Amino acid sequence: MTTIELVMLALKYVWKWPLLYVIWGTILISAFAAAAVFYASTVQAEAPSRDDGDTQPPFIRLDEVRKHGRDAQEKWITKGNKVYNITNWIPGHPGGEVILRAVGGPVDQYWNIFTIHKKQDVYDILDTFYIGEVDPRDLVDGKVPVEHVDDPFKNDPKRDERLIVHSARPFNAETPEEALNSFITPDGLFYVRQHMWVPEVDDAAHKLVVELADGEEKEYSLDDIKKRFKEVTVTATLQCSGNRRKHMTEESRSTNGLQWGAGAISNAEWTGVRLRDVLKDAGVQIDDLPEEIKHIQFVGAEAYGASIPVEKAVDKLGDVLLVYKMNDKPLAPDHGYPLRLVVPGNVAARSVKWLSRIRTSDEESPSQWQRRDYKCFGPNVGGNPDWDSAPAIQETPVQSAITSLRDISPHSAQDSRLLQVYGLEEDSIAVEGYSYAGGGRRIIRVDVSANNGRTWQQAELLPSESKGAKAWAWTRWRWVLPRSQAGRCFVVKAVDEAYNTQPSDYEANYNFRGNITSCWHRVPYRTNTP
């Protein structure tokens, strides 16, 4: 109905009223007409005439989209220049409520982070919620303008400039060489692996919810966790599954993912409470586990999810902790402040940061980081595997790397003291590095070669003071040899207490994701680059 038609309809009834009412009617009609004109202009703003007929969804102003944000009853997003009402999608969204960060605006930037969305079945789902197009008058160069795109990284913390950065948004950086040469990694130089932004979490308001299989929930504040459970400190190494991925790419074929060198690994003292104690308090029968509990799932405040087998979660010697201190200081934001999970001996992808929810379940976490990203396939398998055919990575294989290769001279006071320890008086080479095995398996030997593996010697395993039920921390090692014995390439391989060792060949162990690369580490002499 047009504005004129609305006004004429109103006049039809006003003429029937007495004079007194006519005066008021005229005022009302004027107001109604003005409102009708405004309404028409608004409709015109949202849905101007289109060449493709009236059956098409309308054009929608960005101001209208913004009204359908987190606090609105109906939640809208834009993707490209299209508008979607995703209200009914949110309860079943695999990423949980993280999607609420995007409602009322563009989702594009989030999909660039969660690349799992970029497949046809997700696009097909999204299309079912399509309600219109962004009004062309709100576009700049045919696109939603940048000022309408929320920056999820705007509150990320500042980082140490010495970190070796692989991506800024999300932030991913490895530990520099100088920090790899110490047993405990300084907090600011501990490698950083982020899948998203760093969430802003208030420790006073933060809650941990433990959800049992029957749906019952128990809630804990950070203060509850600190006061009600025994505090424990464990020394543990965390290693990204992509550590040394660059080496597989260089010595075999291209791999998917950040091209980490040897520094996506670090070691720290973690202080918190045992997961098994919290599970028991929440009602889990940890000494007589129900058959329906096979996995313990974890969710972070930014929606990252992972899980571990229940046997590891409740193992008295497993040392799985809910952590609030790192190296005797509160956790840094990049490392999970105010509360995180640490699963010693397992790939770091299972040590969920900013921990907000724990679930007992008969199945693994449904997250992409459990079901897809952190798995390995055979050398013949390409980039579109049957993801369900491979188990998620949990414990990691034996690993070692050279982190320092330097010439030393008897003419240097500092170097001469080191040479005396090894009974040398000539120009020499000091080689150092780390070795580590998952599952708490102790490193028993590190083999080193100065001639690309033709002959071998054993490195010295450096002493350390580790805390924990098993060997959760890396083992530092050193080898000093006369420079005259050096060839063109140094090599290292480690052996754990189960006599597992590192393979020599990358091609035979290739996987397209480049996960858990653990082949011999080679460093050309004189390059000093791990």
N, C-alpha and C positions, 0 to 999 in steps of 0.2 A: 504494500500500500504506500502511495506517495505522500509527501507532506501535505499537499493541497487536499487530497482525499481525506486525510486524517482531520484536517481543519473543517472541511465541509460536513463530515460526520458529526463533529462536535456541535456545529452551528444548527444542524437539524434539530437537536434536542434543546438547545438554548432558547430558540424561538418559542418553545412551549412553556418556558418558565415565566413567572410574574416579573414585573419590571425590576423589583429588588434583586431578584436572582440573576436577571440579565446583566446587571452591572458586575456582579461577582462572576458571572459566567464569562463575560467578556474578558475580565482579568485572567480567569483560569484558562480561557482559550488562548490568550496571548502567551501565557506561560507554557501551555501545552504545545503551541505552535513553535515556540522557541526551542522547547525540548525536542520536538520532532525534527526541527531543522538540524539541531545538534546531533541527534541520533542518526539522521540520514548522513550527515557529514562524517560521523564516526564509522558507520557502515561502509561509506565510500572509502574511508582511509584504510579499513581492514580488507575490503573486497571491492576494489575498483573494477570497472567493466573489463572483461577479458574477451579475447578473440576466440577462445575455445569453448564458449557457451556457458550457460548458467549451471551446468551439471558439475563443473569442476569445483574443488574446494577453494575457499576464498584466499585472497592475500591477507596477511596478518602483520600488523605493526610489531616491531620489536618491543615497544612499550607494553603491549598486551602480553607478549611472551614473558617479560620480566614479572608480570603480576602472577604468573603461575610457577612460582619458585618453591623453595623448601617448605614454606609455611602455608601454601595454598592447598585447597582441597584437591584440585587437579594439577598435576605436574607436567609441564611442557618442556621440550628441548628443541633446539634447531640442530640439524645436521646438514652441512652445506647450506643451501637456501630453502630447505624444506623444514616444516614444523611438525612435531609429533607430540601427541598426548600419551605419555608413557605411564600414566597412573596405574594401570592394571599390570604393567610389566615389572614394577618395582618389587613386589613381594617375591617374585620368582627369579629375580636378577642374581646370577651366580656370584657376582662381585659384592653382593650385599648392598648396604645403604650408601656405599661410596658414590653411587650414581646420583645421590641427592646433591652432590657438589655441583653438578652440571645443570640441574633443573632451573628453568627460568633463563636459560642462555644456551650458548653453543656447546655441543658435546664433542666437537671435532678434536680439540686439544687432548681430551681424555682418551679418545680412541687412538690417537697417535702414541699414547703411552701403553694402553691395553690393546696391543696389536692383534690379540686373539679375536677381537670383534671384526676384523677386516676379512671376513669370509662370507660366502653367499648365503648360508643358512641364517646368519645373524642379520644380514641386510633384509632377508625375506621376513624375518620376525618384525624388524623395525617398520617395514612398509605397512604392516597391518595397523599401525598406530598413527599413520599419516593423516593430518587434518588440514594442511594448507601450505602455502608458500610465503616466505618472507616478502613483505611489500617492497617492490623495487625502489621506492623512495627512501628506504632505510639502508640500501646497499651502497657500498663504495667500490667502484670498479667491478660491479657485479657480485661482490662478496659481502658477508656480514662484517662490518668494520671491527678493527682490532680492539677498540675500546669496549666492545661488548663481550670480549673473551676473557673470562676469569683466568688469572695466572695462578695455578696451584702451587707454584714453587716460590712465590713472592716472600714467604716467611721462612724459607730454608736458612739454616745457620751458616755462619762464615766458617770457612775451612782453612787449614794450614796450607800455605802456598807450596810447601815442599811435596805434597801429595802428587802422584803422577795421574793426572786426570784423563779419563777415557770418554766421559760424557758429563756435561754440566747439568742437563735437565732430562731425566733424573740424574742425580750426581753419582758418579761411579769413579773411584780412584784407587790406585794401589799404593801400598807402602813403599817409600823410597828405600834405596839401598842401605843408607846409614841406619835405618830403623830395623831392617831385616837382620842386621848384624848384632842385635841384642836379644837376650832371652825373652824379656818382657817388652812388648811393643808399647811405646808411649801412646796415651789415649789419642792425642791429636794426629798421630801418624798411623794409627790402626786403619787398615784398608776399609773403604766404604763401598757397600753394595746396596744401592737403592733401586727398587722397581718403580717407585713413585716419589711423591714429595714427602717431606718430613712433617708429620701431623703435629699440630699444636695441642699438647696435652697438659692439663692442669693436674699436678700430682695430688693435690688436696681433694679434687673431685673425681679422680680416676677410679674406676671400679673394674674388678676382674669378676666375670661371671663364669661359674662352672655349671655346665648343663649336663645332666645325667641322661641316660638312654630313655628313661620314662618321661622325660620332659621337665622333671623337677630341676629348679635352679637354686644355686646358692651364690651370694654376692659377697665379695671381699673388697675392702678399701686397702690402699697401700699400707696404711697404719695397721690394719688387721694382720696383714701378711708379715709385717716386721715384728709385731708383738706376740703373735700367737704360735709362731713356728720357730724351730731351732735354726739359727743362722749357720750357714756352711760356706766355706770358701774353697773353690776348685781352680786349679791352673789348667787352662784348656786352650788349644789352638782352634781357630775357626778358619776354614778354607772354602773359598767359593768354588763351586763345581767347575767354573771356567778358568781356574788358575792354570797358567801356562798354555792357554788355548792358542796363543800366538805361535808357540813352538810347533804345535800340530799343523797349523796353517803353513808355516814356513817349510816344514820338512815333509809334508804330505800333500794335502789339498786344502782348498778354501773351506772354512768352517763358519757357521752362523753364530753371531753373538759378539760381544765386546772382546777385543783382541788383547786379553790380559797377558802380561809377562809373568815373571815369577813372584810378583808381589801381591797377588790376591789372596794373601794368607797372613795371619798375624796371631800373636799369642798374648794372653792377658790372664790376670787373676779375677775371677768372677765371684761375687758374694751375693747370696740370696738364701732361699729356702728350697727344700726338696719338693719336686712336683708330687712325688708319691705321698708326702705328708699332707699336702693340700687336697689331693684326690681322696685320701682316706677321710679327712675331715668333712669333705663334701658329701660323703656317703658311698664312695666306691669301695667295694670289698677287695682291697688290693692283695690280700693273702689267699683269697679264694675267688678269683675273677669269674664273673658270669660269662657264659659262652658267647653271649651276644656282644661283648666288648672285645673288639679286635684291634682297634686303633684309638688314639687320642688325637683329636683335631684341635688346631689352634688358629685363632684369628687375631690380626693386629688392628690397631685403630684406623689404619689407612686401607683396610680390607684385604691385606695380604693373608694368605692362608696356607697351611701345611699340616702334616700329621706324621706321627711316628707309631710304630707298632707298640701295643700296650705293654709287651714284655720289657721293652726298653724303658718305657715311662715309669714303671713301678719297680724296676730292678734296684735292689739295695746297693749294688755296686755300680749302677749306671750313672750316678751323679747328675741326673737331669735336674736343672735348677730353674726356679723363677728368680731372676736376677734384678737387683736394684743398685749394685755397685760394680764398678769396673776399675781395677787397680786401686782399690780402697777409696774411690771417689764416686759420687753419684754418676749414673750413666749419662753420657753426653747425648744430646738430641739425635745425632746421627746413628747412635748405637742402641736406641730403644728407650730412652728416658720416658716415663719413670720406671717401666717394668718390661722385661723381655724374658724370653725363653732361651736357655743355652743347653744344647744337646751335645755333650762331649763325644767325640769319636765319630759323629755323623757329619755329613755335608752341611755347610752353614745355612743352606736354604731351609733347613728344618728348624733353625733357631729363630723363631718369629719375634720380631721387635714390636714395641708398643702394645704388648699383649693385653687384649681386652676380653677374650672369650676362650674357654676351653670346653670341648665337647667329648663325651665318650660315645663311641660309634662302632657299628659293625663294618664300616667301610672307611676308606681313606678320605682325606679332605677332597671335596669336589673342585678345589681351585685349580686353575691352569698350571700353577707352579708345582702342584703335586701330580696332576694327571698328564701333563704334557712337557713342560719346559725342561725339567731335570730328569732326563732319561737318556739312555745310550742304546744305539743300534749298531748293527754290523757294518763293516766297511762298504758293503754293496748297497746299503739302504740309503735312498735319497731323502729329499726334504719333505715328502708327504707320506710318512710312515703310518702304520697301524699303531697308534699311541698306546692302545690297551694291551699290546703284545709284549711290552717291556715293563718291568717293575720300576718304581721310582727309586732314585738313588738315595740310599741311607748311609751306611758306612762307606768310607772312602778307601781306595787302595794305597799301598805304600808309595811314598813320594820323597823326592829330594831335589835340591837345586843349589847351584853355586851362586852365592850372593856377593862375594868379594874375591877379587883376584888381583894381587898387588905385588910389585917388586919390593924387596926389603934388602937393606945393605948393612954390613957390619960397621960402616962408618957413621951410621945413625945411632945415637944413644938408645933411643926407644927400640929400634929394630934389633940392635945387638943383644939386648936382654932376651928378646924372643928367640933369636938364633941360638943363644946359649942353652935355652930349654931343650932344643932339639939337637944340640951338639954340633952345630954348623958354624963355620967361620967365613964362608964365602957368600957372594951375592946369591940371593935365593928368591923364592916365590912363596907367598903365604896365600893359601886358598881356604876360604871359609864358606859355610852355607848352612842350610837347615835340612833335616830329615823328619819324616812324620808318617805315621800309619794310623788309619782309622780303626774304630772299634776298641781303642785303648791298648792296642798291641804295641809292645815295646820295640824300639829300634835296637838291634843287636850288632849291626855292622854297617859301615859306610865304605864302599869301594870307590877309589878315585884313580883316574888315569891321566897322565900328561901327554899321551900320544894317541888320542882318539880311540882308546879302548883296546889297544894291542897288548899292553901290559897293565897290571893293576897293583895298587897298594891299599892299605887300610888307613883311613883317616882316624884322628883322635876324636872320640866322643866327649864333648865338653860337659863337665858336671853342672847340675842345676838342682834347685830346690823346688820341686813340683808338689802341689797339694791335690789329693784326690785318690780314689780307690784304684785307679788304673793309670796307665801312661797316656793321659789325654793331651799332654803338651808336646810340642816339637822337641827334637834333640839337635842342638847346635853341634857342629863338627869343624875340625881344622886339620889342614895338611900343609906342612912346610917342606919344601924340597929345594935342592940346589938348582939354580937357574940353568945350569948346563944340561940338566936332565929333561928340560921342558921341550915338548914338541909344539905343534901349531894349534892343538885343540885339547882342552881339558874336558873330562867327562866324569860324571858322578852317578852312582846308583846306590840305593839303600836296601837293606834286608831287615825284615821285622822278625819277631820271635816265633812266628809260624813259618818262617823261611820263605815268605812271599818276597819277591823282588820286582824290580822295575823292568819292563820289556825294553829291548833295544830299538825296535823298529816302530816307527809311527804309522806307516801305511797299514800294517797288519792290525793295528789297534785303532784305526781311524773311525770316527763317528761324526756325522755331519754337523752335530751340535758342538763338537769340540769339548765335550764334558769329560771331567776327571782325566785330563791328560797327565800321564805319569811315566812317560818313556824317559830313557836316559837324557840327562840335561847336558848339553854340550856348549862350551863357551870358547870361542877362538882366543888364543893367547894374544895379548896386547889390546883387545877391544874393550876389556873390562866391563862388558855389558851382560848382565844375567839374562 
